[in-house]
Amino acid sequence: MTQQNLTLHTDKYQINMAYAQWKLKRHNNIRVFDLYYRKNPFGNGYAVFAGLERVVNYINNLSFTEEHIQYLREQPECYDEEFLAELENLKFTGTIYSVSEGTIVFANEPLIRVEGRIIEMYLIETALLNFVNYQTLIATKASRIKQVAPFENLFEFGTRRAQEADAAIWGARAAYIAGFNATSNMECGNKFKIPTVGTHSHAWVKDFDTELEAFRAYASVHPKHTVLLVDTYDTLKSGVPNAIKVANELERQGHKLKGIRLDSGDLAYLSGEARKMLDKEGLDYVSIIASNDLDENVIFDLKTQGAQIDGWGVGTQLITAADNPALGGVYKLVAKKEGKKEIPVIKISGNPEKVTTPGVKKVYRIVSKYSGKAEGDYIAFMNEDISKVERLKMFDPVHTYLHKFVTDFKAVELLKPVFVKGKQVYELPTLEEIKVYHEEQLGLFWDEYLRRKNPEIYPVDLSEKVWDTKMELISQKKAQLV
């Protein structure tokens, strides 16, 4: 796949800070940042991490072109030519650790950790947040839809309602990771080898003198892949009866009608009646597909009303994450490295949820050897090895009196090296491998953490060393304000 040069896919304040660090001769200082989000989207209990492949493509193609440099030269800040020369020769030399795509993740745990020269750390922030925030959001929305329709086919139909082309393509990919079966987006199908689906529009039907003529013409061209949109005029009096006529004609030709699509009206009632009509004619093999502003809530309600629907085409509500259109991921400085010395740093806020967790950290998923289920995630410093700990204390970092001891567990590190000193060391898995991995991830969790409404809060706990360091830095910063 052709990689885009998105080096200027950044905010101006990143360039201005990079310039200021360069002017102060601090631009080569080594800093560590965490990328994470603060609140699970959609009232959900988890998120599905996505976006890493695009991050890798971006980093590998990071370089300022002559056109970029000329554009910066024209800015009112009047950047020094020596600084522009620094950018012109810039290549990524840092280190990136990340969780794998398809991983079930939770609020306030590092999803990506980056370390390197501060000038590079500034420049990549916006793009990393943009890619991960959007794709993780869409993958999570798709996962919620998959929860309520685990056995039906799910089709991503959102291209025309996405904010723009890249959102449509990468959003469809994110949906596929989380359990969707196919997309209508041909470019996404081409790039990522995702199955594609398509029927026809109302315009096709209206272009012929009669609906039956339109159906017959379409079936004559696509006899092995015919799905007919039956609601252009009247679903039960015209659309379904005409579809049945075409289905019978296809049978006589040695083919079978694949399905009908409902795109308006009372989908529960119409699908039930259509199913009866089809079955009466011996067409029980014909699938009923529904579309029309669907999401997990509408699908759940339709199924409780007895809808006879075999496949769901989900568009606008998925690709735009309409009920929660931003994940709110952040990218925060957590440590400075001065030679061999590592200095943890903290951000204090009047909003407790915005206080950062300092230091260079790793994330363990604590999995019970007895049940095979995750007991919680555990954030520790790099020098803390809990793989040999026999009795692990886990406590809530907000309500510290809530704690438990875990024994007989397996500690799985979630952050894996992707780039080390500028070199990619991570082999990107195939999309199918990511999809399988995601299914395995779901199996790690008890249902109460995954349920769509009012999920139980999954523990994301700090080691005592991390918590003590955080409290100490908070005390220090408050003392400086007195």
C-alpha positions as CSV (number, residue, x, y, z in Angstrom):
1,M,0.0,0.0,0.0
2,T,1.3,3.4,-0.9
3,Q,2.4,5.4,2.2
4,Q,1.5,9.0,2.5
5,N,3.9,11.6,3.7
6,L,1.9,13.2,6.5
7,T,4.7,15.0,8.3
8,L,2.8,18.2,8.4
9,H,-0.2,16.5,9.8
10,T,0.4,18.3,13.1
11,D,-0.6,21.4,15.0
12,K,1.3,24.6,14.7
13,Y,2.0,24.7,18.4
14,Q,4.1,21.5,18.0
15,I,6.3,23.3,15.4
16,N,6.5,26.4,17.6
17,M,7.5,24.3,20.7
18,A,10.1,22.4,18.6
19,Y,11.5,25.7,17.4
20,A,11.7,27.1,20.9
21,Q,13.5,23.9,22.2
22,W,15.9,24.2,19.3
23,K,16.6,27.9,20.0
24,L,17.3,27.0,23.6
25,K,19.5,24.1,22.5
26,R,17.2,21.6,24.3
27,H,15.8,19.8,21.3
28,N,18.0,16.7,21.7
29,N,16.9,16.1,25.3
30,I,15.3,12.7,25.8
31,R,11.7,12.7,27.0
32,V,9.0,10.0,27.5
33,F,5.3,10.4,26.7
34,D,2.3,8.2,27.3
35,L,-0.7,8.1,25.0
36,Y,-4.0,7.0,26.7
37,Y,-7.6,8.0,27.1
38,R,-9.4,9.0,30.3
39,K,-12.9,7.8,29.9
40,N,-14.4,4.7,28.1
41,P,-16.6,5.9,25.2
42,F,-20.4,5.2,24.8
43,G,-20.8,4.4,28.5
44,N,-18.9,1.2,27.6
45,G,-16.7,-0.8,30.0
46,Y,-13.8,-1.0,27.6
47,A,-12.4,0.1,24.2
48,V,-10.8,-1.8,21.3
49,F,-7.4,-0.5,20.4
50,A,-6.9,0.3,16.7
51,G,-4.7,2.6,14.6
52,L,-1.3,1.1,15.0
53,E,-0.7,0.1,11.4
54,R,-1.3,3.7,10.4
55,V,1.0,4.9,13.1
56,V,3.7,2.6,11.8
57,N,3.2,3.8,8.2
58,Y,3.3,7.5,9.4
59,I,6.5,7.0,11.3
60,N,8.3,5.2,8.5
61,N,7.4,8.0,6.1
62,L,8.2,10.9,8.5
63,S,10.3,13.4,6.6
64,F,10.1,17.1,5.7
65,T,10.0,17.7,1.9
66,E,11.2,20.8,0.1
67,E,7.6,21.8,-0.2
68,H,7.1,21.5,3.6
69,I,10.2,23.5,4.3
70,Q,9.1,26.3,1.9
71,Y,5.7,26.4,3.5
72,L,7.4,26.8,7.0
73,R,9.7,29.4,5.6
74,E,6.6,31.5,4.7
75,Q,5.1,31.4,8.2
76,P,5.0,34.7,10.2
77,E,7.2,33.2,13.0
78,C,10.2,33.5,10.7
79,Y,11.9,30.3,11.7
80,D,15.7,30.4,11.4
81,E,17.1,28.7,8.3
82,E,19.3,26.5,10.6
83,F,16.2,25.2,12.2
84,L,14.6,24.5,8.9
85,A,17.7,22.6,7.9
86,E,17.4,20.6,11.1
87,L,13.8,19.6,10.1
88,E,14.9,18.9,6.5
89,N,17.3,16.3,7.8
90,L,15.0,14.9,10.5
91,K,14.3,11.2,10.7
92,F,12.6,9.4,13.5
93,T,15.2,8.1,15.9
94,G,12.9,7.3,18.9
95,T,11.5,4.3,20.5
96,I,7.8,3.3,20.5
97,Y,6.0,0.7,22.5
98,S,2.4,-0.1,21.9
99,V,-0.4,-2.5,22.7
100,S,-1.4,-4.7,19.7
101,E,-4.4,-3.8,17.5
102,G,-7.5,-5.6,18.6
103,T,-6.5,-5.5,22.3
104,I,-9.2,-4.8,24.8
105,V,-8.0,-1.7,26.6
106,F,-9.3,0.5,29.4
107,A,-9.2,4.1,30.5
108,N,-6.0,5.6,32.1
109,E,-3.6,2.9,31.0
110,P,-0.8,3.6,28.5
111,L,-1.7,2.4,25.0
112,I,1.5,3.8,23.4
113,R,4.7,4.9,25.1
114,V,7.2,7.0,23.1
115,E,10.7,7.9,24.0
116,G,13.2,10.1,22.1
117,R,14.4,13.5,21.3
118,I,11.9,16.1,22.4
119,I,11.8,17.7,19.0
120,E,10.6,14.4,17.5
121,M,8.2,13.7,20.4
122,Y,6.5,17.0,19.8
123,L,6.2,16.6,16.0
124,I,4.5,13.1,16.1
125,E,1.9,13.9,18.9
126,T,-1.0,15.2,16.8
127,A,-0.8,12.4,14.2
128,L,-0.6,9.6,16.8
129,L,-3.6,11.0,18.7
130,N,-5.6,11.5,15.5
131,F,-5.0,8.0,14.2
132,V,-5.5,6.2,17.5
133,N,-8.4,8.3,18.8
134,Y,-10.5,7.8,15.7
135,Q,-9.8,4.2,14.9
136,T,-10.1,3.0,18.5
137,L,-13.5,4.8,18.7
138,I,-14.9,3.2,15.6
139,A,-13.6,-0.3,16.6
140,T,-15.2,0.1,20.0
141,K,-18.5,1.2,18.4
142,A,-18.3,-1.8,16.1
143,S,-17.7,-4.1,19.0
144,R,-20.8,-2.9,20.7
145,I,-22.8,-3.6,17.6
146,K,-21.3,-7.0,17.3
147,Q,-22.4,-7.7,20.9
148,V,-26.0,-7.3,20.1
149,A,-25.8,-9.2,16.7
150,P,-23.2,-11.9,17.4
151,F,-24.6,-14.4,14.8
152,E,-25.8,-12.2,12.0
153,N,-23.7,-10.7,9.2
154,L,-22.6,-7.1,9.8
155,F,-21.9,-4.8,6.9
156,E,-20.1,-1.4,7.2
157,F,-22.1,1.0,5.0
158,G,-20.7,4.4,6.2
159,T,-18.6,5.7,3.4
160,R,-20.9,8.5,2.1
161,R,-21.5,9.8,5.6
162,A,-17.9,9.6,6.9
163,Q,-16.2,12.9,7.3
164,E,-13.9,12.2,4.4
165,A,-12.1,9.5,2.4
166,D,-9.4,8.5,4.9
167,A,-12.0,8.3,7.7
168,A,-14.2,6.1,5.6
169,I,-11.3,3.7,4.7
170,W,-9.6,3.4,8.1
171,G,-13.0,3.4,9.9
172,A,-14.2,0.5,7.8
173,R,-10.9,-1.3,8.7
174,A,-11.4,-0.6,12.4
175,A,-15.0,-2.0,12.2
176,Y,-13.7,-5.2,10.5
177,I,-11.2,-5.7,13.3
178,A,-14.0,-5.7,15.9
179,G,-16.2,-8.2,14.1
180,F,-17.8,-6.7,11.0
181,N,-17.9,-9.1,8.1
182,A,-17.6,-6.8,5.1
183,T,-17.7,-3.2,3.9
184,S,-19.2,-1.4,1.0
185,N,-16.0,0.7,0.6
186,M,-14.1,-0.6,-2.5
187,E,-10.9,1.3,-1.7
188,C,-10.9,-0.2,1.8
189,G,-11.5,-3.6,0.3
190,N,-8.7,-3.1,-2.1
191,K,-6.1,-1.8,0.4
192,F,-6.8,-4.3,3.2
193,K,-8.4,-7.3,1.3
194,I,-11.6,-6.9,3.3
195,P,-14.7,-8.6,1.7
196,T,-16.9,-6.1,0.0
197,V,-20.7,-6.1,-0.5
198,G,-23.2,-4.1,-2.4
199,T,-26.8,-4.2,-3.7
200,H,-28.4,-1.4,-5.7
201,S,-30.0,2.0,-4.9
202,H,-33.5,3.3,-5.3
203,A,-32.2,5.2,-8.3
204,W,-31.7,1.9,-10.1
205,V,-35.4,1.0,-9.6
206,K,-36.7,4.4,-10.6
207,D,-34.6,4.3,-13.8
208,F,-36.9,1.6,-15.2
209,D,-40.6,1.8,-16.0
210,T,-41.5,-0.8,-13.4
211,E,-40.0,-2.2,-10.3
212,L,-40.2,-5.8,-11.7
213,E,-38.4,-4.7,-14.8
214,A,-35.6,-3.2,-12.7
215,F,-35.3,-6.3,-10.5
216,R,-35.2,-8.6,-13.6
217,A,-32.5,-6.4,-15.3
218,Y,-30.3,-6.4,-12.2
219,A,-30.7,-10.1,-11.7
220,S,-29.8,-10.8,-15.3
221,V,-26.4,-9.0,-14.8
222,H,-25.7,-10.4,-11.3
223,P,-27.5,-13.7,-11.2
224,K,-25.1,-15.2,-8.5
225,H,-25.0,-12.1,-6.3
226,T,-28.5,-10.6,-6.5
227,V,-29.8,-8.7,-3.4
228,L,-32.8,-6.6,-4.2
229,L,-33.8,-3.3,-2.5
230,V,-37.6,-3.7,-2.0
231,D,-38.8,-0.5,-0.4
232,T,-38.8,2.0,-3.4
233,Y,-42.6,2.0,-3.7
234,D,-44.3,-0.4,-1.3
235,T,-42.4,-3.1,0.5
236,L,-45.1,-5.7,1.1
237,K,-47.4,-4.9,-1.9
238,S,-44.8,-4.4,-4.5
239,G,-41.2,-4.9,-3.5
240,V,-41.3,-8.4,-1.8
241,P,-43.8,-9.9,-4.4
242,N,-41.6,-8.7,-7.2
243,A,-38.5,-10.1,-5.5
244,I,-40.3,-13.4,-5.2
245,K,-41.1,-13.5,-8.9
246,V,-37.4,-12.8,-9.7
247,A,-36.3,-15.4,-7.2
248,N,-38.5,-18.0,-8.9
249,E,-37.1,-17.0,-12.3
250,L,-33.6,-17.3,-11.0
251,E,-34.3,-20.8,-9.7
252,R,-35.4,-21.9,-13.2
253,Q,-32.1,-20.6,-14.5
254,G,-30.2,-22.5,-11.9
255,H,-29.4,-19.6,-9.6
256,K,-30.7,-18.4,-6.2
257,L,-31.7,-14.9,-5.0
258,K,-29.2,-14.1,-2.2
259,G,-31.4,-11.6,-0.4
260,I,-33.6,-8.6,-0.1
261,R,-32.8,-5.3,1.6
262,L,-35.2,-3.2,3.8
263,D,-34.1,0.4,4.1
264,S,-37.1,2.1,5.6
265,G,-40.3,1.7,7.6
266,D,-41.0,-0.5,10.6
267,L,-38.1,-3.0,10.2
268,A,-39.4,-5.4,12.8
269,Y,-42.9,-5.7,11.2
270,L,-41.7,-5.6,7.6
271,S,-39.0,-8.2,8.1
272,G,-41.5,-10.5,9.8
273,E,-44.0,-10.2,7.1
274,A,-41.4,-10.5,4.4
275,R,-40.0,-13.7,6.0
276,K,-43.5,-15.3,6.0
277,M,-44.0,-14.4,2.3
278,L,-40.6,-15.7,1.3
279,D,-41.0,-18.9,3.3
280,K,-44.5,-19.6,1.9
281,E,-42.9,-19.6,-1.6
282,G,-40.2,-22.0,-0.5
283,L,-37.6,-19.3,-0.4
284,D,-36.3,-19.8,3.1
285,Y,-32.8,-19.5,1.8
286,V,-33.3,-15.8,0.9
287,S,-31.7,-13.5,3.5
288,I,-33.2,-10.3,4.8
289,I,-30.8,-7.4,5.2
290,A,-31.7,-4.2,7.0
291,S,-30.2,-0.8,6.9
292,N,-31.5,2.7,7.8
293,D,-29.6,4.6,10.5
294,L,-28.9,1.5,12.6
295,D,-26.8,1.3,15.7
296,E,-26.5,-1.2,18.6
297,N,-29.5,0.2,20.4
298,V,-31.8,0.1,17.4
299,I,-30.6,-3.4,16.5
300,F,-31.1,-4.6,20.1
301,D,-34.7,-3.2,20.2
302,L,-35.6,-4.6,16.8
303,K,-34.4,-8.1,17.9
304,T,-36.4,-7.9,21.1
305,Q,-39.5,-7.1,18.8
306,G,-38.9,-10.3,16.9
307,A,-37.3,-8.8,13.7
308,Q,-36.5,-11.5,11.2
309,I,-33.2,-10.0,10.0
310,D,-30.1,-12.0,8.9
311,G,-27.8,-9.1,8.2
312,W,-27.4,-5.5,9.3
313,G,-26.0,-2.7,7.2
314,V,-24.7,0.0,9.6
315,G,-23.5,3.3,8.2
316,T,-23.8,6.8,9.7
317,Q,-24.0,5.9,13.4
318,L,-20.9,3.7,13.1
319,I,-18.5,5.6,10.9
320,T,-19.2,8.9,12.7
321,A,-19.6,7.3,16.2
322,A,-22.5,9.7,16.3
323,D,-23.4,9.3,20.0
324,N,-19.8,9.8,21.2
325,P,-17.9,11.3,18.3
326,A,-14.5,11.8,20.1
327,L,-12.5,9.4,22.2
328,G,-10.6,12.1,24.1
329,G,-7.2,10.4,24.0
330,V,-4.3,12.4,25.4
331,Y,-0.5,12.4,25.0
332,K,1.3,13.4,28.2
333,L,5.0,13.9,29.3
334,V,5.7,11.4,32.0
335,A,9.5,11.4,32.4
336,K,12.7,13.3,31.5
337,K,16.0,11.5,30.9
338,E,19.1,13.3,31.8
339,G,22.0,11.0,31.0
340,K,21.4,7.8,33.0
341,K,19.1,9.6,35.3
342,E,15.3,9.2,34.9
343,I,13.1,12.0,36.4
344,P,9.4,11.3,36.6
345,V,7.1,14.3,36.0
346,I,3.5,15.0,36.8
347,K,0.7,17.3,35.6
348,I,-1.5,18.6,38.4
349,S,-5.1,19.7,37.6
350,G,-8.2,21.0,39.4
351,N,-9.9,18.0,37.8
352,P,-8.6,14.9,39.6
353,E,-9.1,12.7,36.5
354,K,-6.6,14.9,34.6
355,V,-3.7,14.4,37.1
356,T,-1.2,12.3,35.2
357,T,0.6,9.2,36.4
358,P,4.4,9.8,36.3
359,G,7.3,7.7,35.3
360,V,8.3,5.2,32.6
361,K,5.8,2.4,33.0
362,K,4.7,-0.9,31.6
363,V,1.2,-2.5,31.7
364,Y,0.5,-6.0,32.8
365,R,-2.7,-7.9,32.2
366,I,-3.1,-10.2,35.2
367,V,-4.7,-13.4,34.1
368,S,-5.9,-16.1,36.5
369,K,-4.4,-19.5,35.8
370,Y,-7.4,-21.0,37.4
371,S,-10.2,-19.4,35.4
372,G,-8.3,-18.1,32.4
373,K,-9.9,-14.7,32.9
374,A,-8.3,-11.3,33.5
375,E,-8.3,-10.2,37.1
376,G,-7.3,-6.6,36.2
377,D,-4.5,-4.6,34.6
378,Y,-1.5,-3.5,36.6
379,I,0.7,-0.5,35.9
380,A,4.2,-0.7,37.2
381,F,7.6,0.9,36.7
382,M,10.1,-0.6,34.2
383,N,12.3,-2.0,37.0
384,E,9.4,-3.9,38.6
385,D,9.2,-7.5,37.5
386,I,6.0,-9.1,38.8
387,S,6.3,-12.3,36.8
388,K,7.9,-14.0,39.9
389,V,5.6,-12.5,42.5
390,E,3.5,-15.2,44.2
391,R,1.0,-12.9,45.9
392,L,0.2,-9.6,44.1
393,K,-1.6,-6.8,45.8
394,M,-3.9,-4.8,43.5
395,F,-5.7,-1.7,44.7
396,D,-7.8,1.0,43.2
397,P,-5.7,4.1,42.7
398,V,-8.6,6.4,43.5
399,H,-10.3,4.4,46.3
400,T,-7.2,2.9,47.8
401,Y,-9.1,1.0,50.5
402,L,-10.4,-1.2,47.7
403,H,-7.9,-3.9,47.2
404,K,-7.4,-7.6,46.6
405,F,-4.6,-10.2,46.5
406,V,-4.1,-12.3,43.5
407,T,-2.2,-15.6,43.4
408,D,-1.5,-18.2,40.8
409,F,-1.6,-15.7,37.9
410,K,0.1,-15.0,34.6
411,A,1.3,-11.5,34.0
412,V,1.1,-10.6,30.3
413,E,2.9,-7.4,29.2
414,L,0.7,-5.4,26.9
415,L,3.2,-2.8,25.6
416,K,5.4,-4.4,22.9
417,P,8.3,-2.7,21.1
418,V,7.4,-1.3,17.7
419,F,10.3,1.0,17.0
420,V,13.7,0.9,18.8
421,K,16.0,3.8,18.2
422,G,14.2,4.6,14.9
423,K,14.2,1.1,13.5
424,Q,10.9,-0.8,13.1
425,V,11.2,-4.1,15.1
426,Y,7.5,-5.1,15.0
427,E,6.1,-7.1,12.1
428,L,2.6,-5.9,11.4
429,P,0.2,-8.8,11.6
430,T,-2.3,-9.4,8.9
431,L,-5.8,-8.0,9.3
432,E,-7.2,-11.6,9.7
433,E,-4.6,-12.2,12.4
434,I,-5.7,-9.1,14.2
435,K,-9.4,-10.1,13.9
436,V,-8.6,-13.6,15.4
437,Y,-6.5,-12.0,18.2
438,H,-9.4,-9.6,19.1
439,E,-11.8,-12.6,19.4
440,E,-9.3,-14.2,21.8
441,Q,-9.1,-11.0,23.8
442,L,-12.8,-11.0,24.3
443,G,-12.6,-14.4,25.8
444,L,-10.3,-13.1,28.6
445,F,-13.0,-11.1,30.2
446,W,-16.1,-11.9,32.3
447,D,-19.3,-10.8,30.7
448,E,-20.0,-8.1,33.4
449,Y,-17.0,-6.1,32.1
450,L,-18.2,-6.3,28.5
451,R,-21.9,-5.7,28.7
452,R,-23.4,-2.9,26.7
453,K,-25.1,-1.1,29.6
454,N,-23.9,-0.4,33.1
455,P,-20.8,-2.5,32.9
456,E,-18.8,-3.5,35.9
457,I,-15.7,-1.3,36.3
458,Y,-12.6,-3.3,35.3
459,P,-9.7,-2.8,37.7
460,V,-6.8,-0.7,36.3
461,D,-4.5,-0.5,39.3
462,L,-1.1,1.0,40.1
463,S,1.8,-0.7,41.8
464,E,2.6,0.7,45.2
465,K,5.8,2.2,43.9
466,V,4.0,4.0,41.1
467,W,1.3,5.2,43.5
468,D,3.8,6.4,46.1
469,T,5.8,8.3,43.5
470,K,2.6,10.0,42.2
471,M,1.6,11.0,45.7
472,E,5.1,12.3,46.5
473,L,5.1,14.5,43.3
474,I,1.7,15.8,44.1
475,S,2.8,16.8,47.5
476,Q,6.0,18.4,46.1
477,K,4.1,20.5,43.6
478,K,1.5,21.6,46.1
479,A,4.3,22.7,48.5
480,Q,5.8,24.8,45.8
481,L,2.5,26.7,45.5
482,V,2.4,27.7,49.2
